[in-house]
Amino acid sequence: MLIFTVCGSFWLEVFLKIGVIRRIKRVALSVLPISSLFLIWDAYAIAQGHWFFDRDQMLGIYGPFNIPLEEFLFFIVIPMAAIMTIEGVTTVKPHWRKDEFGQ
Amino acid sequence: MIYSDIAITAFAIAVMADLFLFKNSLLTRPAFWTSYAIILPFQLLTNWWLTSKNIVMYSPDAIVGLRIFSAPAEDLLFGFALVLSVMGMWEFWGRRGMQRDPNPNKARGKN
């Protein structure tokens, strides 16, 4: 599923030259604070049993708070895909970009 | 709190932050809604995959029970909050001049 998301969005990086990977510092500062909050939620939900995973269909590697590796990757890959999507859209539609910096 | 409460809270915080905390709210801009329209079908597809194969399961006590393509409706609120807040942060750093240009060699802002 994660590989599917990577395939679905990361081609934008190459073909539309959106340059998201090259701006990795901005990516990290955008993704990590938000992902941290969502991972706290994830840890709480796992602890409370709101959701749980089929251990037979997982890699079986667990990080802090019993959060599976897949969840950590999810909260890195999905936000990056979101950034690539909006960068892809504003590359195709540059006139939508001008609002970005309030010009 | 159960999944429903937290999902609604996360959604509300993300929307409030976008409208009142960040300048040039994404929610008023076609670039965001176009991106979200692209992301939504993929979210539904991956959610369907993860839930229909029981890779991820939800406690019936934690969700209201409404399911969309086999995934709890709460997932849509969660996804919206995640996508909106990450894009909001991305735009926030861009406005502050961080790595604004796709090509760092030609970047006008400081890196």
Backbone of each chain as ProteinMPNN parsed JSONL, in Angstrom:
{"seq_chain_A": "MLIFTVCGSFWLEVFLKIGVIRRIKRVALSVLPISSLFLIWDAYAIAQGHWFFDRDQMLGIYGPFNIPLEEFLFFIVIPMAAIMTIEGVTTVKPHWRKDEFGQ", "coords_chain_A": {"N_chain_A": [[0.832, -1.214, 0.0], [1.905, 1.236, 0.832], [3.924, 1.344, -1.037], [2.415, 1.573, -3.295], [1.397, 4.179, -2.955], [3.765, 5.638, -3.104], [4.473, 5.081, -5.758], [2.325, 6.301, -6.955], [2.609, 9.033, -6.542], [5.268, 9.919, -6.487], [6.305, 10.048, -9.023], [5.674, 12.501, -9.962], [7.65, 14.103, -9.034], [9.784, 13.591, -10.732], [8.788, 14.01, -13.356], [7.351, 16.401, -13.444], [9.147, 18.026, -12.379], [8.998, 19.108, -9.776], [10.586, 19.325, -7.621], [10.491, 18.606, -4.885], [11.829, 16.74, -3.283], [14.363, 17.785, -3.36], [14.059, 19.88, -1.729], [14.359, 19.126, 0.943], [14.663, 19.921, 3.553], [12.627, 21.747, 4.016], [10.543, 19.984, 3.639], [10.916, 18.239, 5.815], [10.534, 19.975, 7.99], [7.908, 20.545, 7.602], [6.563, 18.129, 7.674], [7.369, 16.596, 9.959], [6.531, 17.912, 12.48], [3.728, 17.722, 12.317], [3.308, 14.998, 11.815], [4.264, 13.972, 14.208], [2.297, 14.721, 16.046], [0.148, 13.247, 15.031], [1.15, 10.697, 15.381], [1.231, 10.501, 18.127], [-1.474, 10.429, 18.629], [-1.932, 7.998, 17.291], [-0.49, 6.228, 18.93], [-1.968, 6.462, 21.282], [-4.471, 5.517, 20.376], [-3.848, 2.893, 19.692], [-3.094, 1.92, 22.166], [-5.508, 2.147, 23.5], [-6.988, 0.395, 22.08], [-8.521, 1.245, 19.923], [-7.963, 0.874, 17.257], [-6.466, -1.919, 15.56], [-3.948, -4.212, 14.336], [-3.467, -6.76, 11.851], [-1.349, -9.153, 12.72], [-0.225, -11.096, 11.121], [-0.093, -9.974, 8.647], [1.774, -8.041, 8.69], [5.02, -6.413, 8.811], [6.17, -6.937, 11.19], [7.814, -5.469, 12.75], [8.292, -3.34, 15.43], [8.026, -0.101, 16.808], [8.565, 2.5, 19.279], [6.013, 2.637, 21.807], [4.556, 0.531, 20.836], [3.945, 0.961, 18.201], [3.624, 0.001, 14.883], [6.229, -0.404, 12.381], [5.244, 0.167, 9.826], [3.367, 2.156, 10.323], [4.915, 4.364, 11.084], [6.242, 4.792, 8.681], [4.059, 5.336, 7.078], [3.258, 7.848, 8.061], [5.26, 9.409, 7.104], [5.417, 9.0, 4.353], [2.788, 9.499, 3.317], [2.249, 12.291, 3.981], [4.339, 13.43, 2.425], [3.512, 12.688, -0.11], [1.21, 14.206, -0.244], [2.264, 16.814, -0.257], [3.689, 16.692, -2.651], [1.562, 16.381, -4.378], [0.151, 18.857, -4.219], [2.153, 20.551, -5.053], [2.539, 19.564, -7.593], [0.069, 20.212, -8.741], [0.147, 23.035, -8.613], [2.252, 23.449, -10.268], [1.309, 22.713, -12.733], [-0.783, 24.453, -12.92], [0.143, 27.374, -12.796], [-0.883, 29.908, -12.221], [-2.374, 29.597, -9.986], [-0.615, 29.604, -8.031], [0.135, 32.071, -7.269], [-1.334, 33.085, -5.176], [-0.09, 31.95, -3.082], [2.08, 33.295, -1.906], [0.943, 35.602, -1.326], [0.97, 37.63, -3.253]], "CA_chain_A": [[0.0, 0.0, 0.0], [2.825, 2.376, 0.837], [4.62, 1.362, -2.329], [1.433, 2.107, -4.227], [1.365, 5.633, -2.789], [5.019, 6.159, -3.651], [4.361, 5.011, -7.221], [1.27, 7.212, -7.407], [2.89, 10.46, -6.397], [6.662, 10.341, -6.6], [6.635, 10.314, -10.416], [5.531, 13.94, -10.162], [8.961, 14.672, -8.732], [10.647, 13.46, -11.892], [8.272, 14.495, -14.633], [6.945, 17.804, -13.372], [10.278, 18.78, -11.797], [8.473, 19.916, -8.683], [11.717, 19.594, -6.732], [10.144, 18.481, -3.466], [12.901, 15.999, -2.607], [15.515, 18.673, -3.232], [13.767, 20.827, -0.639], [14.081, 18.148, 2.001], [14.592, 20.6, 4.846], [11.262, 22.273, 4.13], [9.691, 18.808, 3.809], [11.053, 17.735, 7.185], [9.921, 20.924, 8.926], [6.456, 20.523, 7.402], [5.991, 16.805, 7.958], [7.651, 16.034, 11.285], [5.676, 18.374, 13.594], [2.361, 17.213, 12.146], [3.352, 13.545, 12.002], [4.44, 13.683, 15.633], [0.979, 14.812, 16.682], [-0.675, 12.117, 14.599], [1.696, 9.463, 15.967], [0.759, 10.474, 19.514], [-2.837, 9.919, 18.477], [-1.816, 6.588, 16.93], [-0.071, 5.493, 20.13], [-3.119, 6.453, 22.19], [-5.517, 4.66, 19.808], [-3.391, 1.505, 19.795], [-3.153, 1.566, 23.59], [-6.918, 2.031, 23.892], [-7.633, -0.616, 21.248], [-9.428, 1.798, 18.905], [-7.664, 0.089, 16.056], [-5.396, -2.905, 15.732], [-3.417, -4.677, 13.058], [-3.313, -8.202, 11.693], [0.1, -9.383, 12.838], [0.238, -11.96, 10.024], [0.068, -9.193, 7.421], [2.659, -6.922, 8.979], [6.434, -6.764, 8.791], [6.487, -7.465, 12.514], [8.797, -4.611, 13.429], [7.533, -2.371, 16.21], [8.791, 0.983, 17.405], [8.073, 2.914, 20.596], [4.565, 2.623, 22.059], [3.913, -0.556, 20.1], [3.521, 1.425, 16.88], [4.351, -0.763, 13.862], [7.07, 0.326, 11.424], [4.411, 0.644, 8.722], [2.698, 3.403, 10.699], [5.905, 5.438, 10.986], [6.454, 5.061, 7.256], [2.823, 5.958, 6.596], [3.216, 9.266, 8.42], [6.273, 10.12, 6.332], [5.129, 8.883, 2.926], [1.524, 10.14, 2.948], [2.418, 13.746, 3.914], [5.166, 13.798, 1.277], [2.661, 12.549, -1.292], [0.307, 15.361, -0.249], [3.043, 17.981, -0.699], [3.966, 16.528, -4.081], [0.325, 16.598, -5.129], [-0.169, 20.286, -4.361], [3.201, 21.145, -5.885], [2.229, 19.144, -8.966], [-1.081, 20.996, -9.199], [0.53, 24.432, -8.844], [3.173, 23.495, -11.406], [0.475, 22.663, -13.934], [-1.618, 25.665, -12.892], [0.996, 28.332, -12.069], [-1.614, 31.099, -11.763], [-2.911, 29.317, -8.65], [0.478, 29.675, -7.082], [0.425, 33.443, -6.846], [-1.933, 33.328, -3.85], [0.716, 31.297, -2.054], [2.919, 34.235, -1.179], [0.16, 36.804, -1.112], [1.354, 38.713, -4.16]], "C_chain_A": [[0.861, 1.255, 0.0], [3.56, 2.502, -0.486], [3.703, 1.928, -3.398], [1.401, 3.636, -4.164], [2.629, 6.275, -3.35], [4.949, 6.178, -5.169], [3.383, 6.068, -7.739], [1.681, 8.669, -7.385], [4.327, 10.84, -6.716], [7.096, 10.537, -8.05], [6.515, 11.803, -10.723], [6.879, 14.638, -9.974], [9.84, 14.684, -9.987], [10.088, 14.224, -13.091], [7.84, 15.957, -14.588], [8.038, 18.681, -12.755], [9.806, 19.675, -10.645], [9.521, 20.155, -7.607], [11.39, 19.511, -5.255], [11.27, 17.79, -2.693], [14.118, 16.898, -2.376], [15.302, 19.693, -2.11], [13.457, 20.057, 0.638], [13.964, 18.801, 3.378], [13.184, 21.151, 5.081], [10.273, 21.127, 4.31], [9.711, 18.353, 5.266], [10.351, 18.656, 8.174], [8.409, 20.973, 8.767], [5.845, 19.226, 7.921], [6.159, 16.418, 9.427], [6.771, 16.583, 12.418], [4.269, 17.797, 13.515], [2.33, 15.709, 12.404], [3.491, 13.176, 13.468], [3.101, 13.708, 16.348], [0.119, 13.601, 16.32], [-0.163, 10.796, 15.176], [1.341, 9.354, 17.453], [-0.676, 9.934, 19.559], [-2.813, 8.414, 18.202], [-1.47, 5.736, 18.159], [-1.238, 5.355, 21.11], [-4.187, 5.471, 21.69], [-5.139, 3.184, 19.886], [-3.509, 1.037, 21.248], [-4.59, 1.334, 24.055], [-7.653, 0.936, 23.111], [-8.655, -0.066, 20.272], [-9.217, 1.101, 17.569], [-6.507, -0.849, 16.342], [-5.094, -3.542, 14.392], [-3.312, -6.193, 13.058], [-1.822, -8.531, 11.662], [0.651, -10.255, 11.711], [0.498, -11.169, 8.742], [0.971, -7.98, 7.631], [4.106, -7.392, 8.903], [6.866, -7.323, 10.138], [7.542, -6.675, 13.257], [8.021, -3.503, 14.142], [8.467, -1.352, 16.84], [8.246, 1.301, 18.79], [6.542, 2.89, 20.648], [3.83, 1.593, 21.209], [3.396, -0.132, 18.728], [4.309, 0.654, 15.822], [5.153, 0.14, 12.925], [6.239, 0.932, 10.289], [3.739, 1.979, 9.05], [3.667, 4.581, 10.642], [6.13, 5.817, 9.525], [5.242, 5.771, 6.649], [2.849, 7.463, 6.839], [4.393, 10.059, 7.858], [5.864, 10.16, 4.861], [3.862, 9.65, 2.543], [1.649, 11.675, 2.941], [3.281, 14.188, 2.736], [4.365, 13.707, -0.013], [1.713, 13.739, -1.4], [1.032, 16.608, -0.748], [3.313, 17.886, -2.192], [2.723, 16.775, -4.915], [0.062, 18.079, -5.305], [0.911, 20.999, -5.168], [2.996, 20.782, -7.359], [1.109, 19.988, -9.545], [-0.654, 22.43, -9.502], [1.601, 24.562, -9.924], [2.395, 23.498, -12.713], [-0.363, 23.936, -14.051], [-0.873, 26.777, -12.147], [0.231, 29.553, -11.553], [-2.278, 30.862, -10.408], [-1.834, 29.475, -7.587], [0.622, 31.085, -6.504], [-0.212, 33.778, -5.499], [-0.988, 32.885, -2.738], [1.498, 32.305, -1.23], [2.235, 35.594, -1.055], [0.542, 37.964, -2.018], [0.118, 39.334, -4.813]], "O_chain_A": [[0.591, 2.211, -0.727], [3.79, 3.601, -0.99], [4.137, 2.66, -4.287], [1.381, 4.305, -5.197], [2.572, 7.325, -3.991], [5.319, 7.169, -5.8], [3.579, 6.649, -8.806], [1.14, 9.468, -8.15], [4.587, 11.956, -7.165], [8.146, 11.131, -8.297], [7.171, 12.31, -11.633], [7.2, 15.615, -10.65], [10.541, 15.657, -10.264], [10.8, 14.979, -13.753], [7.952, 16.669, -15.585], [7.886, 19.895, -12.625], [10.174, 20.847, -10.562], [9.384, 21.059, -6.783], [11.947, 20.261, -4.453], [11.619, 18.204, -1.588], [14.805, 16.798, -1.359], [16.256, 20.29, -1.611], [12.454, 20.294, 1.313], [13.26, 18.302, 4.256], [12.626, 21.044, 6.173], [9.287, 21.26, 5.035], [8.666, 18.114, 5.871], [9.659, 18.194, 9.081], [7.7, 21.391, 9.683], [4.769, 19.218, 8.519], [5.209, 15.967, 10.066], [6.302, 15.803, 13.246], [3.687, 17.425, 14.535], [1.456, 15.204, 13.109], [2.911, 12.19, 13.924], [2.8, 12.828, 17.155], [-0.544, 13.011, 17.173], [-0.947, 9.881, 15.429], [1.17, 8.253, 17.975], [-1.031, 9.108, 20.4], [-3.573, 7.652, 18.799], [-2.063, 4.684, 18.398], [-1.468, 4.292, 21.685], [-4.739, 4.693, 22.469], [-5.993, 2.328, 20.115], [-3.957, -0.076, 21.526], [-4.862, 0.461, 24.879], [-8.791, 0.59, 23.431], [-9.55, -0.787, 19.833], [-10.167, 0.784, 16.853], [-5.689, -0.616, 17.231], [-5.869, -3.434, 13.441], [-3.102, -6.827, 14.092], [-1.127, -8.223, 10.693], [1.834, -10.177, 11.378], [1.22, -11.631, 7.857], [0.941, -7.022, 6.858], [4.391, -8.59, 8.926], [7.822, -8.095, 10.216], [8.097, -7.134, 14.255], [7.199, -2.818, 13.534], [9.544, -1.685, 17.335], [7.557, 0.484, 19.401], [5.874, 3.101, 19.635], [2.649, 1.75, 20.899], [2.519, -0.783, 18.159], [5.54, 0.652, 15.857], [4.8, 1.298, 12.706], [6.49, 2.053, 9.848], [3.562, 2.826, 8.174], [3.296, 5.671, 10.205], [6.199, 6.996, 9.176], [5.378, 6.676, 5.826], [2.511, 8.254, 5.958], [4.506, 11.258, 8.113], [5.947, 11.199, 4.206], [3.86, 10.376, 1.549], [1.2, 12.309, 1.986], [2.994, 15.209, 2.111], [4.514, 14.543, -0.904], [1.439, 14.226, -2.496], [0.496, 17.366, -1.556], [3.186, 18.873, -2.917], [2.804, 17.31, -6.021], [-0.222, 18.527, -6.416], [0.615, 21.951, -5.891], [3.248, 21.592, -8.251], [1.18, 20.429, -10.693], [-1.044, 22.987, -10.528], [1.835, 25.656, -10.439], [2.758, 24.182, -13.67], [-0.615, 24.427, -15.151], [-1.208, 27.091, -11.005], [0.636, 30.167, -10.566], [-2.7, 31.813, -9.751], [-2.121, 29.478, -6.389], [1.152, 31.274, -5.409], [0.285, 34.632, -4.764], [-1.064, 33.369, -1.609], [1.575, 32.191, -0.007], [2.867, 36.597, -0.725], [0.458, 39.128, -1.625], [0.242, 40.264, -5.61]]}, "seq_chain_B": "MIYSDIAITAFAIAVMADLFLFKNSLLTRPAFWTSYAIILPFQLLTNWWLTSKNIVMYSPDAIVGLRIFSAPAEDLLFGFALVLSVMGMWEFWGRRGMQRDPNPNKARGKN", "coords_chain_B": {"N_chain_B": [[-12.004, 9.242, 25.153], [-13.082, 8.406, 21.87], [-12.354, 7.088, 18.549], [-14.019, 8.582, 16.814], [-14.495, 11.052, 18.171], [-11.881, 12.07, 18.398], [-11.165, 12.257, 15.722], [-12.968, 14.17, 14.76], [-12.165, 16.323, 16.32], [-9.488, 16.654, 15.467], [-9.943, 17.312, 12.806], [-11.368, 19.723, 13.148], [-9.43, 21.314, 14.441], [-7.454, 21.427, 12.447], [-8.832, 22.782, 10.407], [-9.471, 25.217, 11.687], [-6.891, 26.165, 12.269], [-5.947, 26.513, 9.693], [-7.66, 28.505, 8.71], [-7.45, 30.648, 10.504], [-4.921, 30.84, 11.651], [-2.877, 30.558, 9.768], [-1.791, 32.659, 7.082], [-3.385, 33.465, 3.937], [-5.319, 31.319, 3.549], [-5.559, 27.878, 2.839], [-7.971, 26.67, 2.411], [-9.505, 28.392, 0.961], [-8.603, 28.271, -1.543], [-8.244, 27.266, -4.971], [-6.115, 25.562, -5.618], [-5.694, 23.917, -3.402], [-8.156, 22.494, -3.183], [-8.276, 21.192, -5.625], [-6.053, 19.53, -5.379], [-6.876, 18.012, -3.209], [-9.07, 16.725, -4.333], [-7.757, 15.048, -6.062], [-6.321, 13.466, -4.286], [-8.282, 12.252, -2.674], [-9.726, 10.001, -4.041], [-7.601, 8.16, -4.11], [-7.095, 7.855, -1.428], [-9.47, 6.644, -0.621], [-9.238, 4.275, -2.01], [-6.898, 3.067, -0.927], [-7.651, 2.916, 1.744], [-9.816, 1.213, 1.515], [-8.512, -1.102, 0.7], [-6.862, -1.649, 2.97], [-8.75, -2.053, 4.97], [-10.657, -3.886, 4.002], [-9.214, -6.18, 3.704], [-8.691, -6.735, 6.23], [-6.313, -5.859, 7.312], [-5.975, -3.641, 8.845], [-7.953, -3.21, 11.68], [-10.932, -2.097, 13.327], [-12.147, -1.22, 16.513], [-15.499, -1.843, 17.266], [-16.588, -0.27, 19.204], [-15.272, 2.104, 19.04], [-15.907, 3.581, 16.839], [-18.435, 5.324, 14.885], [-19.745, 3.705, 13.146], [-20.619, 4.067, 10.589], [-19.666, 3.225, 7.37], [-17.51, 3.804, 4.617], [-16.83, 2.612, 1.554], [-15.878, 0.292, 2.884], [-14.169, 1.326, 4.838], [-13.988, 3.078, 7.998], [-16.029, 6.003, 8.363], [-14.818, 7.999, 9.755], [-12.197, 7.993, 8.953], [-12.039, 9.683, 6.766], [-12.207, 12.239, 7.825], [-9.905, 12.211, 9.381], [-7.946, 11.885, 7.334], [-8.336, 14.227, 5.871], [-7.641, 16.175, 7.766], [-4.933, 15.545, 8.165], [-3.782, 15.916, 5.582], [-4.451, 18.607, 5.048], [-3.157, 19.967, 7.171], [-0.458, 19.343, 6.82], [0.06, 20.388, 4.244], [-0.483, 23.024, 4.872], [1.627, 23.642, 6.63], [3.75, 23.352, 4.862], [3.263, 25.446, 3.05], [3.455, 27.528, 4.848], [6.218, 27.54, 5.601], [7.216, 28.062, 3.094], [6.273, 30.663, 2.61], [7.797, 31.97, 4.425], [10.119, 32.036, 3.155], [11.688, 29.79, 3.0], [13.436, 27.513, 1.135], [11.972, 28.072, -1.221], [11.942, 27.93, -3.953], [11.787, 25.452, -6.558], [14.239, 24.759, -7.687], [17.178, 24.791, -6.09], [19.501, 26.149, -6.806], [18.713, 28.369, -8.109], [17.313, 29.634, -6.265], [15.558, 32.227, -4.669], [14.99, 32.871, -2.096], [16.351, 32.487, 1.238], [18.082, 29.54, 2.252]], "CA_chain_B": [[-12.371, 9.649, 23.798], [-12.968, 7.35, 20.875], [-11.844, 7.543, 17.251], [-14.902, 9.604, 16.255], [-14.238, 12.34, 18.834], [-10.549, 12.576, 18.075], [-11.156, 12.613, 14.305], [-13.677, 15.452, 14.623], [-11.304, 17.337, 16.933], [-8.356, 16.886, 14.572], [-10.494, 18.011, 11.643], [-11.697, 21.092, 13.558], [-8.182, 22.044, 14.7], [-6.796, 21.669, 11.162], [-9.593, 23.807, 9.689], [-9.297, 26.481, 12.417], [-5.515, 26.617, 12.072], [-5.804, 26.979, 8.316], [-8.431, 29.723, 8.474], [-7.156, 31.788, 11.385], [-3.528, 30.899, 12.075], [-2.052, 30.775, 8.581], [-2.295, 33.609, 6.086], [-3.727, 32.844, 2.646], [-5.925, 30.031, 3.855], [-5.658, 26.897, 1.758], [-9.365, 26.281, 2.185], [-10.139, 29.329, 0.031], [-7.846, 28.294, -2.798], [-8.481, 26.124, -5.863], [-4.983, 24.624, -5.623], [-5.913, 22.916, -2.361], [-9.308, 21.619, -3.46], [-7.903, 20.32, -6.741], [-5.17, 18.501, -4.831], [-7.662, 17.101, -2.374], [-9.878, 15.903, -5.239], [-6.857, 14.014, -6.595], [-5.916, 12.585, -3.199], [-9.414, 11.522, -2.088], [-9.937, 8.641, -4.581], [-6.503, 7.277, -3.704], [-7.297, 7.531, -0.019], [-10.561, 5.665, -0.538], [-8.734, 3.002, -2.523], [-5.978, 2.43, 0.031], [-8.45, 2.585, 2.927], [-10.599, 0.022, 1.198], [-7.566, -2.223, 0.712], [-6.408, -1.947, 4.33], [-9.837, -2.5, 5.847], [-11.362, -5.057, 3.48], [-8.353, -7.342, 3.923], [-8.486, -6.82, 7.681], [-4.952, -5.522, 7.735], [-6.288, -2.778, 9.979], [-9.315, -3.445, 12.17], [-11.377, -1.063, 14.257], [-13.071, -1.651, 17.554], [-16.84, -1.302, 17.015], [-16.895, 0.728, 20.234], [-14.51, 3.339, 18.834], [-16.366, 4.273, 15.634], [-19.905, 5.432, 14.846], [-20.246, 2.539, 12.431], [-20.831, 4.367, 9.169], [-18.474, 2.865, 6.606], [-17.466, 4.232, 3.227], [-15.927, 1.657, 0.906], [-15.383, -0.621, 3.919], [-13.387, 2.017, 5.874], [-14.822, 3.95, 8.833], [-16.185, 7.37, 7.849], [-13.882, 8.853, 10.492], [-10.938, 8.059, 8.207], [-12.045, 10.826, 5.857], [-11.868, 13.408, 8.647], [-8.491, 12.045, 9.709], [-7.147, 12.14, 6.135], [-8.454, 15.644, 5.536], [-6.851, 16.923, 8.747], [-3.516, 15.282, 7.907], [-3.387, 16.544, 4.319], [-4.565, 20.068, 5.183], [-2.164, 20.534, 8.088], [0.883, 19.229, 6.229], [0.155, 21.391, 3.18], [-0.439, 24.322, 5.536], [2.995, 23.838, 7.105], [4.586, 23.516, 3.669], [3.045, 26.807, 2.564], [3.96, 28.424, 5.894], [7.67, 27.664, 5.448], [7.455, 28.706, 1.796], [6.056, 32.106, 2.762], [8.915, 32.524, 5.194], [11.287, 32.076, 2.275], [12.51, 28.599, 3.071], [13.464, 26.623, -0.029], [10.744, 28.413, -1.929], [12.046, 27.591, -5.367], [12.098, 24.026, -6.768], [15.652, 24.574, -7.985], [17.901, 25.545, -5.065], [20.547, 26.997, -7.383], [18.118, 29.632, -8.539], [16.405, 30.055, -5.2], [15.676, 33.621, -4.27], [14.946, 32.927, -0.641], [17.446, 31.816, 1.919], [17.797, 28.117, 2.412]], "C_chain_B": [[-12.211, 8.461, 22.85], [-12.529, 7.962, 19.549], [-12.685, 8.687, 16.701], [-14.607, 10.977, 16.845], [-12.907, 12.929, 18.394], [-10.504, 13.026, 16.617], [-11.841, 13.959, 14.094], [-12.82, 16.582, 15.194], [-10.135, 17.684, 16.011], [-8.794, 17.677, 13.346], [-10.736, 19.485, 11.993], [-10.434, 21.918, 13.782], [-7.498, 22.4, 13.376], [-7.494, 22.789, 10.401], [-9.387, 25.177, 10.35], [-7.898, 27.049, 12.185], [-5.35, 27.188, 10.676], [-6.474, 28.333, 8.121], [-7.894, 30.911, 9.261], [-5.687, 31.928, 11.747], [-2.614, 31.235, 10.899], [-2.662, 31.864, 7.714], [-2.59, 32.847, 4.802], [-4.23, 31.414, 2.827], [-6.01, 29.118, 2.639], [-7.101, 26.588, 1.412], [-10.083, 27.221, 1.223], [-9.522, 29.235, -1.354], [-8.087, 27.064, -3.657], [-7.342, 25.115, -5.854], [-5.176, 23.542, -4.582], [-7.031, 21.955, -2.744], [-9.046, 20.695, -4.633], [-7.024, 19.184, -6.239], [-5.97, 17.493, -4.017], [-8.528, 16.179, -3.236], [-9.045, 14.788, -5.868], [-6.564, 12.985, -5.507], [-7.065, 11.694, -2.734], [-9.659, 10.134, -2.692], [-8.846, 7.662, -4.178], [-6.626, 6.897, -2.228], [-8.376, 6.465, 0.128], [-10.077, 4.288, -0.967], [-7.83, 2.309, -1.5], [-6.712, 2.064, 1.326], [-9.243, 1.298, 2.719], [-9.704, -1.215, 1.282], [-7.229, -2.642, 2.159], [-7.521, -2.51, 5.207], [-10.516, -3.764, 5.327], [-10.537, -6.33, 3.663], [-8.05, -7.551, 5.397], [-7.03, -6.672, 8.084], [-5.042, -4.591, 8.946], [-7.728, -3.056, 10.384], [-9.651, -2.406, 13.225], [-12.312, -1.665, 15.282], [-14.443, -1.046, 17.28], [-17.222, -0.23, 18.034], [-16.242, 2.077, 19.971], [-15.009, 4.147, 17.646], [-17.889, 4.353, 15.639], [-20.523, 4.294, 14.041], [-20.568, 2.778, 10.967], [-19.552, 4.058, 8.404], [-18.609, 3.291, 5.153], [-16.414, 3.386, 2.533], [-15.157, 0.835, 1.947], [-14.563, 0.055, 5.03], [-14.304, 2.898, 6.722], [-14.865, 5.367, 8.273], [-15.196, 8.322, 8.52], [-12.556, 9.015, 9.748], [-10.883, 9.274, 7.282], [-11.693, 12.11, 6.606], [-10.385, 13.394, 8.996], [-7.606, 12.42, 8.517], [-7.149, 13.619, 5.767], [-7.577, 16.478, 6.468], [-5.358, 16.76, 8.475], [-3.027, 16.046, 6.68], [-3.392, 18.071, 4.452], [-3.448, 20.634, 6.057], [-0.75, 20.439, 7.517], [1.067, 20.252, 5.112], [0.237, 22.799, 3.773], [0.962, 24.648, 6.036], [3.941, 24.107, 5.938], [4.482, 24.953, 3.143], [3.61, 27.829, 3.552], [5.462, 28.637, 5.748], [8.005, 28.341, 4.135], [7.319, 30.223, 1.886], [7.177, 32.751, 3.548], [10.228, 32.441, 4.424], [12.153, 30.844, 2.319], [12.343, 27.712, 1.84], [12.213, 26.813, -0.883], [10.766, 27.902, -3.366], [12.392, 26.118, -5.547], [13.572, 23.783, -7.062], [16.485, 25.432, -7.036], [18.954, 26.491, -5.641], [20.012, 28.363, -7.79], [17.245, 30.24, -7.443], [16.652, 31.509, -4.822], [15.755, 33.722, -2.744], [16.165, 32.265, -0.029], [17.078, 30.362, 2.179], [18.032, 27.655, 3.834]], "O_chain_B": [[-11.32, 7.628, 23.015], [-12.354, 9.174, 19.432], [-12.139, 9.658, 16.178], [-14.482, 11.956, 16.11], [-12.807, 14.111, 18.063], [-9.889, 14.043, 16.297], [-11.35, 14.795, 13.336], [-12.756, 17.669, 14.619], [-9.829, 18.857, 15.798], [-8.102, 18.595, 12.905], [-10.36, 20.381, 11.237], [-10.362, 23.076, 13.371], [-7.022, 23.521, 13.196], [-6.836, 23.649, 9.817], [-9.158, 26.173, 9.665], [-7.731, 28.243, 11.938], [-4.699, 28.216, 10.488], [-5.928, 29.209, 7.451], [-7.877, 32.038, 8.766], [-5.243, 33.017, 12.112], [-1.712, 32.066, 11.005], [-3.883, 31.987, 7.616], [-2.111, 31.731, 4.602], [-3.646, 30.451, 2.329], [-6.461, 29.517, 1.565], [-7.422, 26.281, 0.264], [-11.155, 26.887, 0.72], [-9.862, 30.016, -2.243], [-8.131, 25.945, -3.145], [-7.577, 23.924, -6.062], [-4.864, 22.378, -4.831], [-6.87, 20.739, -2.642], [-9.521, 19.559, -4.657], [-7.212, 18.026, -6.614], [-5.766, 16.283, -4.122], [-8.703, 15.003, -2.916], [-9.564, 13.714, -6.17], [-6.559, 11.782, -5.767], [-6.857, 10.518, -2.434], [-9.791, 9.168, -1.94], [-9.114, 6.486, -3.934], [-6.307, 5.776, -1.831], [-8.227, 5.511, 0.892], [-10.446, 3.272, -0.38], [-7.976, 1.114, -1.24], [-6.431, 1.03, 1.933], [-9.332, 0.435, 3.593], [-10.084, -2.236, 1.855], [-7.301, -3.818, 2.515], [-7.272, -3.341, 6.08], [-10.91, -4.623, 6.115], [-11.09, -7.425, 3.767], [-7.264, -8.421, 5.77], [-6.57, -7.269, 9.057], [-4.303, -4.726, 9.921], [-8.616, -3.129, 9.535], [-8.773, -1.901, 13.924], [-13.154, -2.505, 14.967], [-14.541, 0.164, 17.078], [-18.075, 0.616, 17.763], [-16.601, 3.077, 20.591], [-14.581, 5.286, 17.457], [-18.558, 3.562, 16.303], [-21.692, 3.959, 14.233], [-20.766, 1.838, 10.198], [-18.481, 4.563, 8.741], [-19.67, 3.16, 4.542], [-15.236, 3.44, 2.887], [-13.934, 0.712, 1.878], [-14.289, -0.57, 6.054], [-15.3, 3.413, 6.214], [-13.862, 5.874, 7.77], [-14.787, 9.322, 7.931], [-11.876, 10.031, 9.886], [-9.811, 9.829, 7.042], [-10.971, 12.963, 6.089], [-9.7, 14.414, 8.919], [-6.641, 13.171, 8.662], [-6.121, 14.19, 5.403], [-6.859, 17.373, 6.022], [-4.604, 17.731, 8.547], [-2.004, 16.729, 6.722], [-2.454, 18.741, 4.021], [-2.859, 21.663, 5.725], [0.062, 21.345, 7.706], [2.105, 20.91, 5.035], [0.94, 23.661, 3.245], [1.436, 25.775, 5.894], [4.813, 24.972, 6.013], [5.491, 25.586, 2.832], [4.166, 28.854, 3.157], [5.935, 29.773, 5.768], [8.965, 29.107, 4.057], [8.122, 30.971, 1.327], [7.478, 33.931, 3.367], [11.299, 32.732, 4.956], [13.241, 30.833, 1.744], [11.25, 27.227, 1.548], [11.505, 25.862, -1.216], [9.742, 27.497, -3.916], [13.195, 25.577, -4.787], [14.104, 22.724, -6.729], [16.502, 26.657, -7.157], [19.264, 27.517, -5.037], [20.732, 29.361, -7.815], [16.537, 31.223, -7.662], [17.79, 31.954, -4.677], [16.486, 34.544, -2.191], [16.916, 31.566, -0.71], [15.904, 30.015, 2.308], [17.838, 26.479, 4.14]]}, "name": "protein", "num_of_chains": 2, "seq": "MLIFTVCGSFWLEVFLKIGVIRRIKRVALSVLPISSLFLIWDAYAIAQGHWFFDRDQMLGIYGPFNIPLEEFLFFIVIPMAAIMTIEGVTTVKPHWRKDEFGQMIYSDIAITAFAIAVMADLFLFKNSLLTRPAFWTSYAIILPFQLLTNWWLTSKNIVMYSPDAIVGLRIFSAPAEDLLFGFALVLSVMGMWEFWGRRGMQRDPNPNKARGKN"}
